[in-house]
Amino acid sequence: MEETIQPLNRLVFEFGFIRVYWYGLLIGLGVLLGYIVATRETVKRGLPKDTFADLLLYALPIAILSARLYYVIFRWEQFADNPIRMFYIWEGGLAIHGGLIGGVATVIVFCRKRNISAWKILDITAPSLLIGQAIGRWGNFMNQEVYGGPVTREFLEGLMLPEFIVNQMYINGQYYHPTFLYESLWNLLGLAILLYLRRVNLKQGEIFFSYLIWYSVGRFIIEEMRLDNLLVFGLKTAQIVSVLLVIGAIVLWIYRRKQGDAIPRYLDEVPQVNPSKQIGATKKKKKKKR
């Protein structure tokens, strides 16, 4: 006899035409916590406090757009008959790699305009990315997506999981691997490692490289277990991108290390100079010369 287990309600609350879903709420919570952590670190590193607030105004919408676009491109058959569903992001379908591409591109442009080291900003951002990804995966959990191959209830109970997770992994008459949970825990472990690496005083950019390597290795392994893969020419897109990111991060790490002292370190102080005082000091110098 087939079990009857009701999935958790994806809707947090509804007020008139306003609907708030767990998927969006959890992603928003991840962004908020990541923003708080990044802003505190920004101040410690001697950068203006509002740096990440300004950056987020551009990076967040662009990252969401690119994450959705990435997903739609590789899952076009899902939207071909009803293209309007491309805008239903509360149903899930935000690809982390797509968001990463759009977010990093935004950081590079933003830092060039502000005359800030993009590598330093990416280093500061890296732990926040893992925070957002770790929490965001629970949005996938609420939508009953990002799961692996079939397993038994006994297997899930053997993992000492709470009953609400076990029950939510019961999808269409079958229990599945909670790969969302595996990735969330992997990201939290990576977060602890990156926070430790902040004290090591690596070269600028190397904390971000560490993020790329750590996340990509975990994603490659977990992707092998997942059933809802994005595919290109029959290959798993996330695994291809993960391999490219690991290779790219290692190559850049080695190349930049060869430049020695030309690359500043993460903990190097950033002198904060008040522009008005700097102008006043320049005028005084000129007067003295006269």
N, C-alpha and C positions, 0 to 999 in steps of 0.2 A: 504493500500500500504506500502510495507516494505521500511524503510529508507535506504539510501545509504550513509554511513559514512566511509570514508577511515581512517584506523588506521595510527598512526604516523610511520614514517620510522624508522625501527630498526637500520639501518645502518647510522653511523655518516659520514664516507667517505670511499672511495675505491681508492687505488692507485696501479695499477697493480694487483698482487695477494694478496696484503695486504688489509684486510678489518677490519675496526674498528667499533664495534657495541656499541650502547648505554649501553647495559647490562654490558659489560666488562669495559667500560669507567667509568661508575658510581660506580661500585665496586672498581675500581682502585682509584677513587677520594675519596671514603670513607676510603680506606686503607691509603691514603696519609694524609688526615686530621687527622685521628686517630693516625698515626705515629707522626705527628707534636705535637699534644697535649700530647701524652705519653712521647715524648722525653723532652719536656719542664718540665714536672712534674718529670721526672727522674733526671734531673739536680737539681731541687729544693730539692729533697729528698737526695741529696748527692751521687748519683750513677754516674758512668762514662757516659759521654754524648753519647758515641757510643753503649751503652748497647742495646737499642732497634733496632738500625741499624743491629747489629750482630744477635739479636734474630729474626728479621724479615726475614733474609736470610734463616732461617730454618723453622720458624713458618708459613710463608705465603704459600710456596708451599705445605707443609704438610697439612695445613688447607684446601686448595683448593682441594687437592687430597682426603682427608677424607670426605669433604663435598660432593664431586661428588660420591665417593664410597658409602656413606650412601644413597644417593638418588637412585643410580642405584640398590642397593640391594633391596630396597623396591618398585622399579618400574621396575623390570627386564622384565616384559612382554612388556614394551615399547621398549626394546633394543634387545630382544631375536632374532628377525628376521634379524636385522642388527646391530650386536654388535659394529661396528665401530662408531656408533652414540654416544657411551659412551664418546667419546673424543670431541664431539661437545658442549663444555660448553657455547659457545656464544648463544646457543638456550635456555639457562636457565637450571635449575636443579642442583643448589648447595644448599644442606640442611644445614641450620645454625647449627643445633644440631651436625651434622657430623663434620663441621668445628670447632665447639667449643671443641669437644672431641679431635681432632687431635692437635688443638692449645694449649690446656691446657697440654696435654701430653708432647708437645715440650717444653713448659715453664718449666715444672718440671725437665726434663732432662738437659736443658740449664742451669738452676739455680744451679743444683747440680755440674755441671762442673765448673761454675764460682764462686761457693761458695757464692751465693746471696740468700736471702730469696725469695722463690717462692711465698709466700703469699703476700709479698710487691709488687713484679712484677705484680701479678694478680690484686692487688688493683689498681695499676697505669694503668693497661690495661683496666679495666672494663669500664670507660667512653668512651674510644676509640672504644670498641666493639659496644657500642650503637650508636656511630657516624657512624661507618661502616655499621651497620645494617639499620639505619634510611635512609642513602643515597642509600644503595644497594637495598632497596625495590623499589626505583624509576626505577631501572633496570628491575625489575619484571613488573612494570607499562608499560615500553616501549615494553616489550615482550607480553603484555596482558596476564599475569599469576598472580597467587596469588589473585584471586578475590572470592567474596562470592556469595550468592544466588541471583536470579533474582529480580530486582526492576524496577520501572518506571523511565522515564527521569525526571518526576516531582519530584520524591523523591530525585534524585541526585541534581537537581537544588535547591531544598529546603535546601540542605546542604551548599548552597552558594559556590559551587565548580566552578572554572573557566571552561569555555567551553571545553578546550582541555582535561581536565580530564573526563568530562562527555562524550565526544565523544569517548575517548579511552576505556571507559567502555562499549561501544557498541560492543559486540562480538557475531558473528554468529546470528545476528538478534535479540539480546536481551541485555538489560542493566543489569549490575551486581553491587553488593556491591564493593566499592573500598577498600577491606580489606588491600591491600598493604599500603594505606594511613593511615588507622586506626593504623596499626602496626608502621608505620614510626613516626606518631605523639606520640604514646605511648613511643617509644624509646627516642624521643627528651625530653619528660617530665621526663623520667627516667634519662636522661643525666643531667638535671638540678638538680635533687635530689642527684645523686652521686657526682657532683661537690660540692654541699653543704656539703655532708657527709665528704668530705676531711678535712673540717675545724673542724669537731667534734672530731677528733683524736680517732677514734675507734681502737679496736685491729686489728692487721694485719690480713688480710683475710676477715674482715667483710664488707668492701666495695664490694669485689667480691661476697660475699654471698648475699649482697643487690641486686647486679646486677642479680644474678641467680633467686632470688625470684621475683624481679620486672618484668624481661623479661618473666619468666615462667608463671606468673599469666596472663599477657596480652596475651601471645601466646595461653594459654589454652582457654581463652574466644574467641579470634579472630578465632582460629582454628575451633571452633564450627560453625562459619559462612562460612568458606571456602568450596569450592567444589573440589579442587584439592589436597585432603589429601593423605599423605602416610599412608598406612594401614598395620597392622599386626594382623592376626587372626580376621579381621573385625573391629579392634579398631584403632582409630587415633593415629599413632605413636607419633606425636608431643605432644599430650595431655598426653600420658603415660610418656614420657620423662620429660615433664614439671612438672608433679606431683612428680616424683622421685627426680628431681632437687630441688624442694621446700622443700621436706621432708629432703633430704640430707643436704641442706644448713642450715636449722633450727637445725637439730641434731648436726652438726659440730659446729655451732655457740654456742649452749648451752654447749656442751662438752668442747670446748676450753675456754669458759668464766669461767668454774669451775676451770681452772688451774690458774686463777688469774694473778698475776704479772709475771708468767712464760711466758706469751705471750706478746711480745713487741707491741707497738702502732704504728699506721701508720705514725705519725709525728715525731717519734723518729729519731734523727739525726744518719746518717751513717758516722762514721769517715773515712775520706779519707787520707790514709797514703801513701806517696811516698815510694815504696819498697826500692829504693836505699838509701833514708834517714834513713829508718828503720834499714837497715843493718849497715849503718855507725854509728847510735846511739848505736846499740848493741855492735859494736867493741869498741866504746869509753867507754862504761860501763865496758867491760872486762878489758880495760887498767887501769881504775880507781881502780878496785878491786885488781890488781897487786900492 
